[in-house]
Amino acid sequence: MTKGYNIQQLLFQTGKTAFYVALDEKNNSTVFLQETESDMLSFDELVGLKNDFEITQSLNVQGALKSLSLVKSRSGVSLVKEYFDGIPLSRFIQTKKIIR
């Protein structure tokens, strides 16, 4: 868990990374939180996470999530991104009939 963020909902989880909707306690705002376990990540994966943060931090493109901060967590590193109200694509696909 990342200090200063209250987890509201788990959206998706892989072996190394979990994606949450969380409450930023400092700003009282909802954010996306991508938590990783740094002891499980390779050097290249950590560099990729840092690059993701640096590129999307200054991004000003409608529909693209902007990174707000990169913070240390108990288990590793967390990437905090702006929140938008929506559902994961995997859930959307399950609820919609796909035309073939």
N, CA and C of each residue as an Amber inpcrd file, in Angstrom:
protein
   300
   0.8300000  -1.1920000   0.0000000   0.0000000   0.0000000   0.0000000
   0.8770000   1.2580000   0.0000000   0.3370000   2.2710000  -0.5870000
   1.0650000   3.5260000  -0.7180000   0.5410000   4.5260000   0.3070000
   1.4390000   5.0500000   1.1180000   1.0670000   5.9980000   2.1620000
   0.4350000   7.2470000   1.5530000  -0.6860000   7.6780000   2.1540000
  -1.3640000   8.8790000   1.6880000  -2.4750000   8.6020000   0.6950000
  -2.6620000   7.3220000   0.3430000  -3.6940000   6.9380000  -0.6110000
  -4.5570000   5.8430000  -0.0020000  -5.8570000   6.0260000  -0.0610000
  -6.8110000   5.0560000   0.4720000  -7.4090000   4.2870000  -0.7030000
  -7.0990000   3.0000000  -0.7720000  -7.5680000   2.1580000  -1.8730000
  -9.0820000   2.0180000  -1.8040000  -9.7490000   2.3000000  -2.9290000
 -11.2030000   2.1960000  -3.0230000 -11.6250000   0.9280000  -3.7600000
 -10.8740000   0.5710000  -4.8230000 -11.2700000  -0.5620000  -5.6510000
 -10.0700000  -1.1020000  -6.4200000  -9.9330000  -2.4180000  -6.4470000
  -8.9330000  -3.0640000  -7.2930000  -9.5290000  -3.1940000  -8.6860000
  -8.8250000  -2.6740000  -9.6870000  -9.3040000  -2.7580000 -11.0680000
  -8.7290000  -3.9560000 -11.8060000  -7.4270000  -4.2010000 -11.6030000
  -6.7380000  -5.2370000 -12.3540000  -5.4450000  -5.5750000 -11.6320000
  -5.0390000  -6.8420000 -11.7100000  -3.7950000  -7.2250000 -11.0520000
  -3.0610000  -8.2590000 -11.8860000  -1.7450000  -8.0590000 -11.9930000
  -0.8690000  -9.0450000 -12.6260000   0.0640000  -9.5360000 -11.5310000
   1.0190000 -10.3560000 -11.8900000   1.9510000 -10.8580000 -10.8940000
   2.8040000  -9.7890000 -10.2460000   3.0780000  -8.7150000 -10.9720000
   3.9850000  -7.6790000 -10.4850000   3.3120000  -6.3470000 -10.1950000
   2.1350000  -6.1240000 -10.7490000   1.5140000  -4.8060000 -10.6910000
   0.0300000  -4.9180000 -10.3760000  -0.4640000  -3.9650000  -9.5790000
  -1.8970000  -3.8620000  -9.2990000  -2.3530000  -2.4500000  -9.6340000
  -3.5370000  -2.3490000 -10.2180000  -4.1230000  -1.0710000 -10.5980000
  -5.3580000  -0.8240000  -9.7410000  -5.4040000   0.3300000  -9.0870000
  -6.4860000   0.6560000  -8.1600000  -7.1160000   2.0020000  -8.4820000
  -8.3430000   2.1650000  -8.0100000  -8.9310000   3.4870000  -7.8520000
  -8.6720000   3.8110000  -6.3870000  -8.1190000   4.9920000  -6.1220000
  -7.7440000   5.3500000  -4.7520000  -8.1110000   6.8000000  -4.4660000
  -8.1870000   7.1040000  -3.1900000  -8.4340000   8.4690000  -2.7480000
  -7.1180000   9.0760000  -2.2920000  -6.7300000  10.1810000  -2.9060000
  -5.5460000  10.9270000  -2.4880000  -5.9550000  11.7010000  -1.2390000
  -5.4760000  11.2790000  -0.0780000  -5.9050000  11.8650000   1.1850000
  -5.4710000  13.3170000   1.3400000  -4.3700000  13.7030000   0.7140000
  -3.8780000  15.0690000   0.8210000  -4.7870000  16.0500000   0.0810000
  -5.2030000  15.6500000  -1.1400000  -6.0100000  16.5290000  -1.9800000
  -7.4890000  16.1810000  -1.9850000  -7.8430000  15.0930000  -1.2970000
  -9.2210000  14.6020000  -1.2650000  -9.7730000  14.4230000  -2.6830000
  -8.9480000  13.8230000  -3.5550000  -9.3650000  13.5920000  -4.9330000
  -9.1580000  12.1230000  -5.3020000  -9.9350000  11.6620000  -6.2560000
  -9.8340000  10.2920000  -6.7300000  -8.7510000  10.2100000  -7.7950000
  -7.9330000   9.1540000  -7.7260000  -6.8320000   8.9490000  -8.6670000
  -6.7560000   7.4740000  -9.0430000  -6.0240000   7.1990000 -10.1210000
  -5.6370000   5.8310000 -10.4330000  -4.2720000   5.6140000  -9.8030000
  -4.0830000   4.4540000  -9.2120000  -2.8210000   4.1280000  -8.5520000
  -2.3050000   2.8200000  -9.1380000  -1.1060000   2.8670000  -9.6940000
  -0.4620000   1.6750000 -10.2410000   0.6580000   1.3020000  -9.2830000
   0.4510000   0.2440000  -8.4990000   1.4510000  -0.1880000  -7.5210000
   2.2590000  -1.3450000  -8.0700000   3.5620000  -1.2770000  -7.8860000
   4.4460000  -2.3540000  -8.3190000   5.2440000  -2.8800000  -7.1480000
   5.7440000  -4.0820000  -7.3010000   6.6500000  -4.6480000  -6.3120000
   8.0420000  -4.5830000  -6.9100000   8.8460000  -3.6350000  -6.4310000
  10.1420000  -3.3740000  -7.0600000  11.0970000  -4.5610000  -6.9660000
  10.9480000  -5.3980000  -5.9430000  11.8440000  -6.5470000  -5.8490000
  11.5230000  -7.5900000  -6.9150000  10.3680000  -7.4620000  -7.5640000
   9.9900000  -8.3860000  -8.6290000  10.2380000  -7.7930000 -10.0190000
  10.4890000  -6.4840000 -10.1000000  10.6710000  -5.8240000 -11.3850000
  12.1310000  -5.8540000 -11.8120000  12.3420000  -6.0080000 -13.0960000
  13.6930000  -5.9190000 -13.6370000  14.0850000  -4.4490000 -13.7340000
  15.3470000  -4.2140000 -13.9580000  15.8300000  -2.8460000 -14.1330000
  15.1080000  -2.1700000 -15.2960000  14.9360000  -2.9090000 -16.4080000
  14.2590000  -2.3550000 -17.5870000  12.8080000  -1.9820000 -17.2780000
  12.1340000  -2.7820000 -16.4600000  10.7470000  -2.4860000 -16.0920000
  10.6640000  -1.2280000 -15.2210000  11.6170000  -1.0620000 -14.3080000
  11.6530000   0.1530000 -13.4840000  11.9230000   1.3860000 -14.3340000
  12.8380000   1.2720000 -15.2890000  13.1280000   2.3760000 -16.1970000
  11.8860000   2.6910000 -17.0340000  11.1780000   1.6600000 -17.4680000
   9.9530000   1.8530000 -18.2390000   8.8960000   2.5940000 -17.4490000
   8.7620000   2.2690000 -16.1660000   7.7960000   2.9500000 -15.2970000
   8.1810000   4.4250000 -15.1350000   9.4620000   4.6870000 -14.9390000
   9.9230000   6.0720000 -14.8070000   9.6990000   6.8390000 -16.1100000
   9.9610000   6.1900000 -17.2400000   9.7280000   6.8330000 -18.5370000
   8.2500000   7.1130000 -18.7550000   7.3920000   6.1640000 -18.3750000
   5.9400000   6.3570000 -18.4640000   5.5550000   7.6160000 -17.6940000
   6.0820000   7.7470000 -16.4780000   5.7890000   8.9250000 -15.6620000
   6.2630000  10.2030000 -16.3390000   7.5070000  10.2230000 -16.7820000
   8.0750000  11.4420000 -17.3580000   7.3670000  11.8690000 -18.6410000
   6.9970000  10.9020000 -19.4650000   6.3250000  11.2310000 -20.7310000
   4.9060000  11.7270000 -20.4830000   4.1660000  11.0280000 -19.6470000
   2.7540000  11.3720000 -19.4420000   2.5380000  12.4930000 -18.4400000
   3.5650000  12.8890000 -17.7170000   3.4460000  13.9820000 -16.7460000
   3.1150000  15.3000000 -17.4330000   3.7230000  15.5450000 -18.5640000
   3.5050000  16.8130000 -19.2560000   2.5770000  16.6610000 -20.4650000
   1.9820000  15.4950000 -20.6020000   1.0870000  15.2210000 -21.7230000
  -0.1750000  16.0530000 -21.6160000  -0.5540000  16.6480000 -22.7180000
  -1.7740000  17.4510000 -22.7470000  -2.6090000  17.0260000 -23.9530000
  -3.0380000  15.7420000 -23.9200000  -3.7910000  15.1530000 -25.0060000
  -5.1040000  14.6310000 -24.4390000  -6.2070000  15.0760000 -25.0340000
  -7.5080000  14.6390000 -24.5560000  -7.6140000  13.1150000 -24.6720000
  -8.0550000  12.4670000 -23.5860000  -8.2280000  11.0230000 -23.5710000
  -7.0220000  10.2630000 -23.0660000  -5.8820000  10.9190000 -22.9090000
  -4.6760000  10.2680000 -22.3930000  -4.5320000  10.6120000 -20.9160000
  -4.2590000   9.5930000 -20.1040000  -4.1100000   9.8190000 -18.6680000
  -2.7900000  10.5090000 -18.3610000  -2.8670000  11.5590000 -17.5920000
  -1.6840000  12.3130000 -17.1860000  -1.1740000  11.7640000 -15.8540000
   0.1230000  11.5580000 -15.7680000   0.7250000  11.1260000 -14.5010000
   0.8320000  12.3010000 -13.5510000   0.5130000  12.0710000 -12.2950000
   0.5620000  13.1270000 -11.2900000   1.8120000  13.0320000 -10.4290000
   2.2070000  11.8030000 -10.0790000   3.4170000  11.6360000  -9.2780000
   3.9030000  10.1940000  -9.3200000   5.1480000  10.0230000  -8.9640000
   5.7910000   8.7190000  -8.8300000   6.2660000   8.6600000  -7.3920000
   5.6990000   7.7490000  -6.6040000   5.9780000   7.7300000  -5.1710000
   6.4490000   6.3600000  -4.7150000   7.2180000   6.3570000  -3.6510000
   7.6870000   5.1150000  -3.0600000   6.5710000   4.5240000  -2.2030000
   6.3990000   3.2190000  -2.3090000   5.4050000   2.5290000  -1.4900000
   6.1030000   1.4660000  -0.6550000   5.3410000   0.8200000   0.2070000
   5.9330000  -0.2190000   1.0560000   6.5180000  -1.3580000   0.2360000
   5.8470000  -1.6780000  -0.8660000   6.2850000  -2.8280000  -1.6630000
   7.1570000  -2.4440000  -2.8520000   7.2660000  -1.1580000  -3.1350000
   8.0710000  -0.7620000  -4.2890000   7.8050000   0.6610000  -4.7220000
   7.2390000   0.8080000  -5.9160000   7.0000000   2.1160000  -6.5070000
   5.5490000   2.1830000  -6.9720000   4.9400000   3.3660000  -6.8240000
   3.5720000   3.5710000  -7.2950000   3.5230000   4.7690000  -8.2250000
   2.7970000   4.5990000  -9.3120000   2.5700000   5.6630000 -10.2750000
   1.1430000   6.1600000 -10.0700000   1.0010000   7.4550000  -9.7910000
  -0.3030000   8.0550000  -9.5480000  -0.7240000   8.7930000 -10.8130000
  -1.9160000   8.4650000 -11.3090000  -2.4130000   9.0890000 -12.5370000
  -3.7780000   9.7100000 -12.2870000  -4.1070000  10.6940000 -13.1150000
  -5.4020000  11.3420000 -12.9730000  -6.5120000  10.3230000 -13.2110000
  -7.6490000  10.5630000 -12.5990000  -8.7830000   9.6480000 -12.6460000
  -9.8100000  10.1190000 -13.6620000 -10.4640000   9.1770000 -14.3020000
 -11.6540000   9.4720000 -15.0940000 -12.6730000   8.3840000 -14.7820000
 -13.9200000   8.7230000 -14.8640000 -14.9810000   7.7810000 -14.5570000
 -15.2030000   6.8760000 -15.7610000 -14.9990000   5.6060000 -15.5970000
 -15.1680000   4.6560000 -16.6860000 -15.0480000   3.2360000 -16.1620000
 -15.0100000   2.2820000 -17.0740000 -14.8250000   0.8860000 -16.6840000
 -13.6550000   0.3120000 -17.4660000 -13.0010000  -0.7160000 -16.9250000
 -11.8980000  -1.3420000 -17.6500000 -12.3970000  -1.9510000 -18.9700000
 -11.5550000  -1.9200000 -19.9920000 -11.9070000  -2.4610000 -21.2940000
 -12.3270000  -3.9270000 -21.1880000 -11.6520000  -4.6940000 -20.3510000
 -11.9850000  -6.1130000 -20.1990000 -13.4280000  -6.2970000 -19.7200000
 -13.8770000  -5.4500000 -18.8130000 -15.2600000  -5.5330000 -18.3310000
 -16.2410000  -5.0720000 -19.4010000 -15.8710000  -4.0490000 -20.1500000
 -16.7190000  -3.5510000 -21.2330000 -16.9350000  -4.6460000 -22.2780000
 -15.8650000  -5.3340000 -22.6450000 -15.9540000  -6.3980000 -23.6460000
 -16.8590000  -7.5210000 -23.1590000 -16.7920000  -7.8430000 -21.8630000
 -17.6300000  -8.9090000 -21.3160000 -19.1110000  -8.5410000 -21.3670000
 -19.4390000  -7.2670000 -21.2820000 -20.8490000  -6.8430000 -21.2280000
 -21.4290000  -6.5100000 -22.5890000 -20.6040000  -6.3830000 -23.6030000
 -21.0700000  -6.0320000 -24.9450000 -20.8900000  -7.1920000 -25.9080000
 -21.8400000  -7.3360000 -26.7890000 -21.7430000  -8.3560000 -27.8100000
 -20.8800000  -7.7980000 -28.9410000 -19.8420000  -8.5040000 -29.2960000
 -18.9290000  -8.0620000 -30.3350000 -19.4140000  -8.6160000 -31.6790000
 -19.5300000  -7.7390000 -32.6520000 -19.9760000  -8.1230000 -33.9940000
 -18.7960000  -8.7320000 -34.7420000 -19.0310000  -9.8680000 -35.3360000
 -17.9560000 -10.5360000 -36.0900000 -18.2620000 -10.5190000 -37.5510000
